[in-house]
Amino acid sequence: MRFVCTSDTHGYHRDPDLMPDGDVLLHTGDFCPTSKLPDVDKFGAWIAEVIQTKKYRHAIVIAGNHDIPFEHEPKVAQKMLLGHDPRIVYLQDQRFDLDGIKIWGSPWQPVFHDWAFNLPRGASLAQKWALIPEDTEVLLTHGPPYGTLDQCPHFRWRHVMERVGCEALRERLDVLRPAFHQFGHVHESAGVHEDDHTLYLNAAFLDGKYLPRHDPHVVDMVDGKAEYIVGS
């Protein structure tokens, strides 16, 4: 199974003809540039065009902190997105099985300004991560776990880098050990990391200045293992 991976596009959606070949598109949130419903409609139209152009089997999407309609008007936003193509899958603390690969998607992250899907660090987030089944192979979250591709400049002292990932997610991952974990949120830490169990991908498309700097990534899942193929 070949996954084409991106995140944090914020309305800067790549020409469908330039998207990599693959089987399934994964988008881990922050596709709304203005956090309004028309953004959802435009994103859904783009996803449908990509699916049709590249002949992807599915596009699997979760929301991010900028995708406010999915928290404030969830039924309307989901209907709008999914109405563009039946092959679009939206996950919000839900699982999707594809050819035996178990995929879980969740939008939550530690409180970050006053945007969507914010929860306090600690027990509230741990409850969300406890929902993830232990046989999950591909995990999609908007934010990173603490300590992995999660560094950005301090909001006041911009020369100081700080880790903003979720400690409770890190603890849950130490138990789950999925083959592949994709996220975004922290643009400055876009990239790839791998340990003995998991391939981690911060797939943010925009950099810290909100410029489109990072190409979509390609990851293969073969026999329960994730292999990074190409990206920025």
C-alpha positions in Angstrom: 0.0 0.0 0.0 1.5 3.3 -1.0 0.5 6.4 1.0 0.9 10.0 -0.3 1.3 12.1 2.8 0.7 15.8 3.5 -0.5 18.2 6.2 -0.9 21.9 7.0 -1.6 23.0 3.5 -3.6 26.0 4.7 -5.2 26.5 1.3 -1.9 26.2 -0.6 -3.1 23.0 -2.3 -0.7 21.6 -4.9 -1.7 21.2 -8.6 -3.2 17.7 -8.7 -1.0 16.8 -11.7 2.1 17.3 -9.5 0.9 15.0 -6.7 2.9 11.8 -6.4 1.5 8.5 -7.6 0.1 6.2 -4.9 -2.9 4.4 -3.5 -4.2 6.6 -0.7 -3.8 10.2 0.2 -3.3 11.0 3.9 -3.9 14.6 5.1 -3.5 15.3 8.8 -5.3 18.6 9.1 -5.0 22.4 8.9 -6.4 22.7 5.3 -8.6 25.8 6.1 -6.8 29.1 5.5 -9.5 31.2 7.1 -11.2 28.6 9.4 -14.5 29.1 7.6 -16.9 26.7 5.9 -16.1 27.9 2.3 -12.5 26.6 3.0 -14.0 23.2 3.6 -15.8 23.3 0.3 -12.7 24.3 -1.7 -10.6 21.7 0.1 -13.2 19.0 -0.7 -13.2 20.0 -4.4 -9.4 19.8 -4.5 -9.3 16.4 -2.8 -11.9 15.1 -5.3 -9.9 16.5 -8.2 -6.7 14.8 -6.8 -8.5 11.5 -6.4 -9.8 11.6 -10.0 -6.5 12.9 -11.5 -4.2 10.5 -9.7 -6.7 7.6 -9.4 -6.2 7.2 -5.6 -8.4 4.7 -4.0 -9.2 6.9 -1.0 -8.2 10.2 0.6 -8.2 9.9 4.4 -8.5 13.3 6.3 -8.4 14.5 9.8 -9.0 18.0 11.1 -6.4 20.3 12.7 -6.6 23.3 15.0 -7.3 25.7 12.1 -10.2 23.6 10.8 -12.7 25.2 13.2 -15.9 24.2 11.3 -15.3 20.5 12.1 -15.6 21.3 15.8 -18.2 24.1 15.8 -20.4 22.8 12.9 -19.3 19.1 12.6 -22.3 17.7 10.7 -22.3 20.5 8.2 -18.5 20.5 7.7 -18.3 16.7 7.3 -21.3 16.6 4.9 -19.7 19.3 2.8 -16.3 17.5 2.7 -17.6 14.0 2.1 -20.1 15.2 -0.5 -17.3 15.9 -3.0 -16.4 12.2 -3.6 -17.4 8.9 -1.9 -13.8 7.9 -1.7 -13.0 10.7 0.9 -12.8 9.4 4.4 -13.0 11.7 7.4 -11.8 10.3 10.8 -12.4 11.9 14.2 -11.5 9.4 16.9 -12.4 6.7 14.4 -10.9 3.7 12.7 -10.8 2.8 9.0 -9.6 -0.6 7.8 -8.1 -0.8 4.3 -6.9 -4.1 3.0 -6.2 -5.3 6.5 -4.3 -2.1 7.5 -5.8 -0.6 10.6 -5.8 3.2 10.5 -6.9 5.5 13.3 -7.4 9.3 13.0 -7.7 12.0 15.8 -7.5 15.8 15.6 -6.7 16.7 19.3 -3.6 18.5 20.6 -2.6 20.4 23.7 -4.1 23.9 24.1 -2.8 26.1 21.3 -4.2 29.6 21.2 -8.0 29.5 21.0 -8.5 27.4 17.9 -10.1 24.0 17.4 -9.6 20.6 19.1 -7.7 22.0 22.1 -7.5 20.1 25.3 -5.5 20.6 28.5 -2.3 18.6 28.8 -2.6 15.5 30.9 -5.8 13.5 31.7 -8.1 15.0 29.1 -5.7 14.2 26.2 -4.9 10.8 27.7 -8.6 9.9 27.5 -8.6 10.6 23.8 -5.4 8.6 23.2 -6.8 5.7 25.2 -9.4 5.3 22.5 -6.8 4.2 20.0 -7.0 0.4 19.5 -3.8 -1.4 20.4 -3.7 -3.1 17.0 -3.5 0.3 15.2 -0.8 0.2 12.4 -1.2 3.7 10.9 -1.9 6.5 13.3 -3.0 10.0 12.1 -3.0 12.9 14.6 -2.7 16.6 13.9 -0.1 17.3 16.6 3.2 15.4 17.3 4.1 13.4 20.4 6.4 15.1 22.9 10.0 14.8 21.8 9.5 13.8 18.2 9.6 16.5 15.4 7.9 18.9 17.8 10.2 21.9 18.1 9.2 25.5 17.3 10.3 28.9 18.4 9.1 30.1 21.8 6.1 32.4 21.3 8.0 35.2 23.2 11.7 34.4 22.8 11.8 33.5 19.2 15.5 32.5 19.3 14.7 29.8 21.8 13.3 26.5 20.5 10.8 24.6 22.6 9.1 21.2 22.4 5.3 21.5 22.2 4.3 17.9 21.5 1.9 16.0 23.7 3.3 14.0 26.6 0.2 11.8 26.9 0.4 10.9 23.3 4.1 10.0 23.8 3.1 7.7 26.6 0.4 6.0 24.6 2.7 5.5 21.6 5.2 3.7 23.8 2.5 1.1 24.3 0.9 1.1 20.9 4.1 1.1 18.8 2.3 1.6 15.4 4.2 1.0 12.2 3.6 4.6 11.0 2.5 7.8 12.7 1.8 10.9 10.6 1.1 14.4 11.9 1.8 18.0 11.2 1.0 21.2 13.3 4.6 22.2 14.0 5.7 23.5 10.7 9.3 24.2 11.8 9.9 20.5 12.5 8.7 19.0 9.2 10.6 15.8 8.4 11.1 12.2 9.2 12.2 10.2 12.3 12.4 6.5 12.8 12.9 4.4 15.9 12.9 0.6 16.4 9.1 0.4 16.0 7.7 3.4 14.3 8.2 5.7 11.3 7.3 9.2 12.3 6.4 11.8 9.7 5.7 15.5 10.3 4.2 16.1 6.9 3.6 19.9 7.2 3.5 21.4 3.7 4.2 25.0 4.8 7.2 26.1 6.7 7.3 28.3 9.8 6.7 31.4 7.7 3.6 29.8 6.0 5.4 29.3 2.7 4.9 26.1 0.7 8.4 24.6 1.1 7.9 20.8 1.6 6.8 18.3 -1.0 4.3 15.6 -0.3 5.9 12.5 1.1 5.5 8.9 0.0 5.4 6.0 2.5 4.9 2.3 1.7 3.3 -0.2 4.0 4.4 -3.7 3.3 3.8 -6.7 5.6 3.0 -4.5 8.6 6.1 -2.3 8.2 6.4 1.3 7.0 9.1 2.4 4.6 9.8 6.0 3.8 10.3 6.4 0.0 10.6 10.1 -0.9 9.8 13.6 0.3 11.4 16.9 1.2 
